[in-house]
Amino acid sequence: MSTARFPEGFIWGVSTSAYQIEGASGEDGKGPSIWDAFPGGRDGDPACDHYRRYPEDVRLMRDLGMTAYRFSVSWSRVLPEGAGRRNDLGLDFYDRLVDELLGAGITPYATLYHWDLPQALEDRGGWTSRDTAQRFADYARVTHERLGDRVDTWFTLNEPWVAAFIGHGSGVHAPGRRSAADAFVAAHHMLLAHGLGAEALRSSGASRVGVVLNLSPVLTPAQLGDFAVEPSEEDAEAVARIDTLLNRQFVEPILRGRHPGDLLPVIEREAGLGHVHDGDLDVIGRPIDLLGVNYYTPVVVRAQPSAAADPAFPGSEGILFCSVPTAVTAMGWPIMPGGLSLVLRRLTREYPDTELMITENGADFVDVVTGDGIHDVDRTSYLEEHLRVLRASLDEGARVRGYLVWSLLDCVEWADGYQRKFGLVHVDFATQRRRLKDSALWYRDVIKRNGLGVDRPKRPTLETVAARAQVSRATVSRVVNGEASVSPEVRAAVLRAVQELGYVPNAAARSLVTRRANAVALILSPPQPGGEALVSAVVQYVTSLLEGAGKQIVLMLADTAESQRRIVRHVETHQVDGVVLVLPEGAGPLAERLARTEVPVVLLGRPAIASLVPYVDVDNTGGARAATAYLLDQGRRQLGIICGPTDLVAVQDRLTGHRDALHQAGLHPITAPAGLDRESGAAAARRLMGDVPGLDAVLATSDQLAIGALRAARQAGRRVPDDLAIVGFGDIDAASATTPALTTVRVPVSEQALALARLLLSRLDGRHTGSVVLPTHLVVRETT
């Protein structure tokens, strides 16, 4: 086979899920699911109205040449109370859908559970009740009895890690529980449901039974540049622990009939082991015919002793989840096609007899509807890069029988609602009109020729090179810019990919023709705790806007004195036209050195010393003033503030705003210094509670500190908010997942990133530019 073609009989298709596309949530006897009851749920609105428009959607798949469609069955449409009474009208819908698919020459792949548990079962304990696993087996029998004569392949569950730990640990997904114990118990009962459901399907005559898992490589920041880097002993332990919680917790019981040895102590500490019964693993570990692999992005961690556990990863104390300095999707997920090769290599090595299918792979990008179409170049590029990696993995022996894009349609992206766009087909939710995006037409051509185009891309990008070399975008940038930190083997692979693709990385050569490098340096440092989302947004939006303006992005890390000297040399020699500097803490010296190079520079965060370098910042003073005024309006009078390091400009500004509001009320500040992490916030809160017996409110200069204060209050027996109100700053993802949910000052993340890119473009165009300060917004939740 040529490097571009896939094996004969390779399966091409798409995946969807019932809740996200069907609509008709209260029609034809369907019962409510946990997502219908979840705060912010659709409450009966039509989603993509697939329940009525399925013939049109099947025609779209047929016209695009697809041979497979993975859909999920709504449990509460089949069994409205989760058990007992069968709803024939609901089963009739899936009857019609399957017949329509077969008539169009499309093979149906049915998933029985894609996160939409019947609310009636949730009311009886949901996945924390062992009985739910048995009810799932009954549901599997009922569904197979109606559809099994035409559906050959059945997946029991989709991504049980997400359903267990995002639904029961962090509470971001339905049913919205926030309990480590519930998360581990739910995970085991879902595994048991898989085993019992698989038995039920086989006893009913199912031809092929499998399960779908979300699998991600777990790496250290250093391994992003070179997969072969050996981490320190501490980092290696962090990687192993997260890999166990995310991947091995599900793969090992299903494919080997056993728990990972290092998992059981964590489960026992968080939830006990009473829910694990003798014989469970025998049921869970019965052979399957097909493992569905959903791949989107890697997980990057390193050891940090002071870090608190992430609610989605109970047992992750002492581990910091890091941002990835590379291009990201609109959801902030790092784009790293090479991660797929790591997943497939591992599965091939450790479970060589297991047949695989890529059941989900896709990306959310901001789509623009124009008169001549939807030109989603980023999505097409994302899919092509991952398919090139998949094609190479097949040569390495990976037993992958097919590839399903997520997703056919723009749909309801769970807790994020309608704002996310994963579809190959655009949906206007006001009219339900479907429009093919360019990515759909590209995918049609891939299917038609059973492979990728053999011609070189006309405009190869860093991502294209990274996918070919199976490294990160940042590594390619380091190689083409002559940095010495890359191993010889990785350097050779990158340069070989550069040659094969015809990529021209030499900025100096380009400048001979254009008199400009047409490159911009995006300079990052490792983010402080809680700052990962902002760094991801900056990488996403700065890359998108500047590349759209014809600029090549050179990612550079400023994490050591030597790397900063190298950056200055790079800019001094005019290898870039401009610089975006993302060093919000302690950026002054480097910013001033770069400003003297006469290359336009913009900075994230107000510098400590006034300079001519324009910056983008948020109104930290106004945000703290508003939060303090709100607490005063609530009748709080003994207010303390937990301050992060006061050499940080943002902390200084937040302290100023707090003091201003207190001064107007005739009160004096009560200050407790702290560091940056949750433990220091907890320690500062304990000092405040000890020093000020009547303390009734705490403002923290970051959400991390506020979460620590919340923990200290709970340990001290102080009720929040009855005895003590707590307010944070930042609105990081964890803020809404605390118990109770944290009131905080929201800073505009994506707006800062967009302002940085626009500010630099203005400077590159020679326009006069001033600094940009964006407003903040108080978000009132349960802690006040």
Residue pairs with C-beta under 8 A, 6 or more apart in sequence:
1 7
2 451
2 454
3 391
3 454
4 391
4 451
4 452
4 453
4 454
5 449
5 450
5 451
6 391
6 394
6 450
6 451
7 394
8 450
10 401
10 402
10 403
10 450
11 67
11 68
11 107
11 357
11 401
11 402
11 403
11 404
12 65
12 66
12 67
12 68
12 402
12 403
12 404
12 443
12 446
12 447
12 450
13 61
13 66
13 67
13 68
13 69
13 70
13 106
13 107
13 109
13 402
13 403
13 404
13 405
14 61
14 66
14 68
14 69
14 70
14 404
14 405
14 406
14 407
14 408
14 424
15 69
15 70
15 71
15 359
15 360
15 404
15 405
15 406
15 407
15 408
16 50
16 69
16 70
16 71
16 72
16 407
16 408
16 409
16 411
17 71
17 72
17 111
17 114
17 115
17 116
17 158
18 71
18 72
18 73
18 74
18 77
18 114
18 116
19 33
19 35
19 47
19 72
19 74
19 114
19 115
19 116
19 412
19 414
20 47
20 48
20 407
20 411
20 412
20 413
20 414
21 47
21 48
21 50
21 408
21 409
21 411
21 412
22 47
22 48
22 50
22 51
22 74
22 77
23 42
23 45
23 46
23 47
23 48
23 49
23 50
23 51
23 52
24 30
24 46
24 49
24 51
24 52
25 32
25 33
25 36
25 42
25 43
25 44
25 45
26 32
26 44
27 51
28 77
28 87
28 89
28 90
28 93
29 77
29 80
29 87
29 89
29 90
30 74
30 76
30 77
30 80
30 87
30 90
31 76
31 77
31 79
31 80
31 81
31 82
31 87
31 118
31 119
31 120
32 76
32 118
32 119
32 120
33 74
33 75
33 76
33 116
33 117
33 118
33 119
33 174
34 116
34 117
34 118
34 119
34 122
34 126
34 167
34 174
34 175
35 41
35 42
35 115
35 116
35 174
35 414
36 42
36 43
36 44
36 119
37 119
37 122
37 174
37 175
38 173
38 174
38 175
38 176
38 415
39 176
40 415
40 417
41 174
42 412
46 429
46 432
47 411
47 412
48 57
48 409
48 410
48 411
48 412
48 427
48 429
48 432
49 432
50 57
50 409
51 93
53 432
54 93
54 96
54 97
54 100
55 100
56 434
57 408
57 409
57 434
58 69
58 97
58 100
58 101
58 104
58 106
59 104
60 408
60 425
60 434
60 436
61 69
61 104
61 106
61 408
62 104
62 105
62 106
63 444
64 424
64 436
64 440
64 443
64 444
64 447
65 444
65 447
65 448
66 106
66 447
67 105
67 106
67 107
67 447
68 106
68 107
68 109
68 402
68 404
69 101
69 106
69 107
69 108
69 109
69 408
70 109
70 110
70 111
70 155
70 292
70 359
70 404
71 97
71 108
71 109
71 110
71 111
72 110
72 111
72 112
72 113
72 114
72 116
72 158
73 94
73 110
73 111
73 112
73 143
74 90
74 116
75 82
75 112
75 113
75 116
75 117
75 118
75 136
75 139
76 82
76 116
76 117
76 118
76 119
76 120
77 87
77 90
77 93
78 86
78 87
78 90
78 91
78 94
78 139
78 142
78 143
79 85
79 86
79 87
79 118
79 138
79 139
79 142
80 87
80 90
80 118
80 120
81 118
81 120
81 121
82 117
82 118
82 120
82 121
82 132
82 135
82 139
83 120
83 121
83 135
83 138
83 139
86 142
91 142
91 143
91 146
91 147
94 143
94 146
94 147
95 146
95 147
97 108
98 108
98 147
98 150
98 151
99 150
101 107
101 108
102 108
102 150
107 152
107 153
108 150
108 151
109 151
109 153
109 154
109 155
109 404
110 143
110 147
110 151
110 153
110 154
110 155
111 154
111 155
111 156
111 157
111 158
111 212
112 136
112 139
112 140
112 143
112 154
112 155
112 156
112 157
112 197
113 136
113 156
113 157
113 158
113 163
113 190
113 193
114 158
115 158
115 159
115 162
115 163
115 167
115 173
115 174
115 414
117 126
117 127
117 132
117 174
117 175
121 129
121 132
121 135
122 175
124 131
124 132
125 131
125 132
126 132
126 175
126 186
127 163
127 164
127 168
127 185
127 186
127 189
127 190
128 168
128 182
128 185
128 186
128 189
129 189
130 189
130 192
130 275
130 277
132 189
132 193
133 189
133 190
133 192
133 193
133 196
134 196
136 156
136 193
136 196
136 197
137 193
137 196
137 197
137 199
137 200
138 200
139 197
140 154
140 156
140 196
140 197
140 200
140 201
140 204
141 200
141 201
141 203
141 204
144 151
144 154
144 200
144 201
144 204
144 205
144 206
145 204
148 201
148 204
148 205
148 206
152 206
152 207
152 208
153 207
153 208
153 209
153 210
153 289
153 290
154 201
154 206
154 208
154 209
154 210
155 209
155 210
155 211
155 212
155 290
155 292
155 359
156 193
156 194
156 197
156 198
156 201
156 209
156 210
156 211
157 163
157 190
157 193
157 194
157 197
157 211
157 212
158 212
158 292
158 294
159 212
159 213
159 214
159 294
160 187
160 190
160 191
160 194
160 211
160 213
160 250
161 187
161 213
161 214
161 246
161 249
161 250
162 173
162 214
163 173
163 186
163 190
164 183
164 184
164 186
164 187
164 190
165 183
165 187
165 245
165 312
165 313
165 314
166 172
166 173
166 312
167 173
167 174
167 175
167 176
167 177
167 186
168 175
168 177
168 178
168 179
168 182
168 183
168 186
169 177
169 178
169 179
169 180
169 182
169 183
169 311
169 312
169 313
169 314
170 178
170 310
170 311
170 312
170 734
170 737
171 177
171 178
171 311
171 737
172 312
172 415
172 733
172 736
172 737
173 414
173 415
177 183
178 311
178 737
178 738
178 739
180 270
180 271
180 309
180 311
180 314
180 315
181 270
181 271
181 272
182 271
183 271
183 314
184 266
184 267
184 270
184 271
184 314
185 271
185 275
187 249
187 250
188 267
188 275
188 276
188 280
189 275
191 250
191 253
191 254
191 280
191 284
192 280
192 283
192 284
194 211
194 254
194 284
195 280
195 283
195 284
195 285
195 286
196 283
198 209
198 211
198 286
198 288
199 283
199 286
201 209
202 209
208 289
208 290
209 288
209 289
209 290
210 288
210 289
210 290
210 291
210 292
210 357
211 254
211 288
211 291
211 292
212 291
212 292
212 293
212 294
212 359
212 360
213 247
213 250
213 251
213 254
213 291
213 292
213 293
213 294
214 294
214 295
214 296
214 360
215 247
215 251
215 293
215 294
215 295
215 343
215 347
216 246
216 247
216 295
216 296
216 297
216 298
216 299
216 339
216 343
217 298
217 299
217 339
217 342
217 343
217 346
218 239
218 242
218 243
218 246
218 247
218 298
218 299
218 300
218 301
219 227
219 239
219 298
219 299
219 300
219 301
220 229
220 231
220 235
220 238
220 239
220 300
220 301
220 302
221 300
221 302
221 322
221 526
222 229
222 231
223 229
223 231
224 298
224 300
224 324
224 325
224 326
224 336
224 472
224 474
224 475
225 471
225 472
225 474
225 475
225 478
225 485
225 486
225 490
226 471
226 475
226 486
226 487
226 490
227 338
227 342
227 470
227 471
228 487
228 489
228 490
229 487
230 236
231 239
232 303
234 303
235 301
235 302
235 303
237 303
238 301
238 302
238 303
238 318
238 319
239 301
240 262
241 262
241 315
241 316
241 319
242 299
242 301
242 313
242 316
242 319
244 260
244 262
244 263
244 266
245 263
245 266
245 313
245 314
245 315
245 316
246 299
246 313
248 260
248 263
249 259
249 260
249 263
251 351
252 258
252 259
252 260
253 259
253 281
253 284
253 285
254 284
254 285
254 288
254 291
255 285
255 288
255 291
255 351
255 354
256 285
257 281
257 282
257 284
257 285
257 286
258 281
258 285
259 281
264 273
266 314
266 315
267 273
267 276
269 315
270 314
270 315
288 354
289 355
290 355
290 356
290 357
290 401
291 347
291 351
291 354
291 355
291 356
291 357
292 356
292 357
292 358
292 359
292 360
293 343
293 344
293 347
293 356
293 357
293 358
293 359
293 400
294 358
294 359
294 360
294 361
294 406
295 339
295 340
295 343
295 358
295 360
295 361
295 386
296 333
296 360
296 361
296 362
296 363
297 324
297 333
297 334
297 335
297 336
297 339
298 324
298 334
298 336
298 339
298 342
299 321
300 321
300 322
300 323
300 324
300 334
301 319
301 320
301 321
301 322
302 319
302 320
302 322
303 318
303 319
303 320
304 318
304 319
304 320
304 529
304 677
305 318
306 318
306 675
306 677
306 678
306 679
306 680
307 316
307 317
307 318
307 319
307 320
307 529
307 677
307 678
308 317
308 677
308 678
308 679
308 707
308 708
308 711
309 315
309 316
309 317
309 319
310 316
310 319
310 321
310 734
311 734
311 737
313 319
320 529
321 532
322 526
322 527
322 532
323 334
323 527
323 531
323 532
323 533
323 535
323 536
323 539
324 334
324 336
324 472
324 536
325 474
325 524
325 535
325 539
325 555
325 557
326 334
326 335
326 336
326 472
326 473
326 474
326 539
326 555
327 334
327 335
327 462
327 463
327 473
327 539
327 540
327 543
327 553
328 334
328 335
328 536
328 537
328 539
328 540
328 543
329 335
329 363
329 364
329 365
329 378
329 382
329 540
330 363
330 364
330 365
330 366
330 420
330 421
330 540
331 364
331 416
331 420
332 533
332 536
332 537
332 540
333 363
333 364
334 536
335 363
335 382
335 385
335 463
335 473
336 466
336 472
336 473
337 385
337 386
337 388
337 389
337 463
337 466
337 467
337 470
338 389
338 466
338 467
338 469
338 470
338 471
338 472
340 358
340 361
340 386
340 389
340 390
340 393
341 389
341 392
341 393
341 396
341 470
344 356
344 390
344 393
344 396
344 398
344 400
345 393
345 396
345 398
347 354
347 356
347 398
348 393
348 396
348 397
348 398
348 399
352 399
354 399
355 399
355 401
356 398
356 399
356 400
356 401
357 400
357 401
357 402
357 403
357 404
358 390
358 400
358 402
358 403
358 404
359 404
360 404
360 405
360 406
360 407
361 383
361 386
361 403
361 404
361 405
361 406
362 379
362 382
362 383
362 405
362 406
362 407
362 422
363 378
363 379
363 382
363 383
363 422
364 413
364 420
364 421
364 422
365 376
365 378
365 379
365 382
365 421
366 421
366 544
367 374
367 376
367 410
367 421
367 426
367 437
368 374
368 375
369 426
369 435
373 435
373 436
373 437
373 438
374 426
374 435
374 436
374 437
374 438
375 437
375 438
376 437
376 438
376 439
377 438
378 544
379 424
379 437
379 439
380 438
380 439
380 442
381 461
381 463
381 464
382 463
383 405
383 439
383 442
383 443
384 442
384 452
384 464
384 467
385 463
385 464
385 466
385 467
386 467
387 403
387 446
387 452
388 452
388 467
388 468
389 467
389 470
390 398
390 400
390 403
391 451
391 452
392 470
393 400
394 400
405 424
405 443
406 422
407 422
407 423
407 424
408 423
408 424
408 425
409 423
409 424
409 425
409 427
409 434
410 418
410 420
410 421
410 422
410 423
410 425
410 426
410 427
411 422
411 423
411 427
412 418
413 419
413 420
413 422
418 429
423 437
424 436
424 437
424 439
424 440
424 443
425 434
425 435
425 436
425 437
425 440
426 434
426 435
426 436
426 437
427 433
427 434
428 435
445 453
446 452
456 501
456 502
457 464
457 501
460 501
460 502
460 503
461 503
461 547
462 473
462 476
462 477
462 552
462 553
463 473
464 501
464 503
465 476
465 494
465 497
465 498
465 501
465 503
466 472
466 473
466 475
466 476
468 497
468 500
468 501
469 475
469 476
469 490
469 493
469 494
469 496
469 497
470 493
471 490
471 493
471 494
473 555
474 555
474 557
475 486
475 490
475 494
476 494
476 497
477 553
477 554
477 555
477 556
478 485
478 486
479 486
479 490
479 491
479 494
479 495
480 494
480 498
480 505
480 506
481 505
481 554
481 556
481 570
481 575
483 566
486 494
497 503
498 505
504 510
507 517
507 518
507 519
507 552
507 575
507 576
508 517
508 575
510 516
510 517
510 518
511 517
511 574
516 577
517 574
517 575
517 576
517 577
518 550
518 551
518 552
518 577
519 551
519 552
519 553
519 554
519 575
519 576
519 577
520 546
520 551
520 552
520 553
520 554
520 576
520 577
520 578
520 579
520 580
520 760
521 554
521 556
521 567
521 570
521 571
521 576
521 578
521 579
521 580
522 538
522 539
522 542
522 543
522 553
522 554
522 555
522 556
522 580
522 582
523 556
523 557
523 558
523 567
523 579
523 580
523 581
523 582
523 583
523 590
524 535
524 538
524 539
524 555
524 556
524 557
524 558
524 582
524 583
525 557
525 558
525 559
525 582
525 583
525 585
526 557
526 559
527 534
527 535
528 584
528 585
528 676
529 676
529 677
529 678
529 702
529 704
530 702
530 703
530 704
530 730
530 732
531 584
533 732
533 733
533 749
534 584
534 604
534 747
534 749
534 752
534 753
535 582
537 749
537 750
537 752
537 753
538 580
538 582
538 604
538 752
538 753
538 756
539 555
540 753
541 750
541 753
541 754
541 756
541 757
542 553
542 580
542 753
542 756
542 757
542 760
543 553
544 757
545 754
545 757
545 758
545 761
546 553
546 757
546 760
546 761
547 553
549 761
551 577
551 578
554 570
554 575
554 576
556 563
556 566
556 567
556 570
557 563
558 564
558 567
558 583
558 590
564 590
564 593
567 590
567 594
568 590
568 593
568 594
568 597
570 576
571 579
571 594
571 597
571 599
572 597
574 597
574 599
576 599
577 599
577 600
577 764
578 599
578 600
578 601
578 602
578 760
578 763
578 764
579 594
579 599
579 600
579 601
579 602
579 760
580 602
580 604
580 756
580 757
580 760
581 587
581 590
581 591
581 594
581 601
581 602
581 603
581 604
582 604
582 756
583 590
583 591
583 603
583 604
583 605
584 604
584 605
584 650
585 605
585 648
586 647
586 648
587 603
587 605
587 607
588 607
588 608
588 609
588 611
591 601
591 603
591 607
591 611
591 613
592 609
592 611
592 613
594 601
594 613
595 601
595 611
595 612
595 613
600 760
600 763
600 764
601 613
602 613
602 614
602 615
602 616
602 756
602 759
602 760
602 763
602 769
603 613
603 614
603 615
603 616
604 615
604 616
604 617
604 752
604 756
605 615
605 616
605 617
605 649
605 650
606 615
606 617
606 649
606 650
606 653
606 771
606 773
607 613
607 615
607 649
608 647
608 649
614 759
614 763
614 769
614 770
614 771
614 772
615 771
615 772
616 752
616 755
616 756
616 759
616 771
616 772
616 773
616 774
617 650
617 752
617 771
617 772
617 773
617 774
618 747
618 748
618 752
618 773
618 774
618 775
618 776
619 773
619 774
619 775
619 776
620 650
620 653
620 654
620 657
620 729
620 776
621 653
621 654
621 656
621 657
621 660
622 657
622 775
622 776
623 654
623 657
623 729
623 745
623 747
623 776
623 777
623 778
624 653
624 654
624 655
624 656
624 657
624 658
624 661
624 699
624 701
624 729
624 745
625 657
625 658
625 660
625 661
626 657
626 745
626 776
626 778
627 658
627 699
627 727
627 729
627 743
627 745
627 778
628 639
628 657
628 658
628 661
628 662
628 699
629 661
630 727
630 778
630 780
630 784
631 639
631 697
631 699
631 725
631 727
631 784
632 639
632 661
632 662
632 665
632 667
634 697
634 725
634 784
636 696
636 697
636 725
637 667
637 696
638 670
638 692
638 694
638 695
638 696
638 697
639 658
639 662
639 667
639 669
639 670
639 696
639 697
639 698
639 699
640 670
640 671
640 672
640 688
640 692
640 695
640 697
640 698
640 699
641 655
641 658
641 669
641 670
641 671
641 672
641 698
641 699
641 700
641 701
642 672
642 674
642 681
642 684
642 685
642 688
642 698
642 699
642 700
642 701
642 705
642 706
642 709
643 651
643 654
643 655
643 671
643 672
643 673
643 674
643 684
643 701
644 651
644 674
644 675
644 676
644 701
644 702
644 705
645 651
645 673
645 675
645 676
646 652
646 655
646 673
650 701
651 701
654 701
654 729
655 669
655 671
655 701
658 669
658 699
659 669
662 668
662 669
670 688
670 691
670 692
670 695
672 684
672 685
672 687
672 688
673 684
674 680
674 681
674 683
674 684
674 700
674 705
674 708
676 702
676 704
676 705
677 704
677 708
678 704
678 705
678 707
678 708
678 711
679 708
680 705
680 708
681 700
681 702
681 704
681 705
681 706
681 707
681 708
681 709
681 712
682 708
682 709
682 711
682 712
682 715
683 708
683 712
684 705
684 708
684 709
685 698
685 708
685 709
685 712
685 713
686 712
686 716
688 695
688 698
689 695
689 712
689 713
689 716
689 718
689 724
695 724
696 723
696 724
696 725
697 724
697 725
697 726
697 727
697 784
698 706
698 709
698 724
698 725
698 726
698 727
699 727
699 729
700 706
700 708
700 709
700 726
700 727
700 728
700 729
701 729
702 728
702 729
702 730
703 728
703 729
703 730
703 731
703 732
703 734
703 735
703 742
703 744
704 728
704 732
705 728
706 726
706 727
706 728
706 729
706 735
706 742
706 744
706 783
707 728
707 734
707 735
707 738
707 742
709 726
710 720
710 726
710 738
710 742
710 783
713 720
713 723
713 724
713 726
714 720
718 724
720 726
720 740
720 783
721 740
721 782
721 783
721 784
725 743
725 783
725 784
726 742
726 743
726 783
726 784
727 742
727 743
727 744
727 745
727 783
727 784
728 735
728 742
728 743
728 744
728 745
729 744
729 745
729 747
730 744
730 745
730 746
730 747
731 744
731 745
731 746
731 747
731 779
735 741
735 742
735 744
735 779
735 781
736 742
736 781
738 783
740 781
740 782
740 783
741 781
741 782
741 783
742 781
742 782
742 783
743 778
743 779
743 780
743 781
743 782
743 783
743 784
744 778
744 779
744 781
745 776
745 777
745 778
745 779
746 776
746 777
746 778
746 779
747 774
747 776
748 774
748 775
748 776
748 777
751 774
752 774
755 772
755 774
759 769
759 772
762 769
763 769
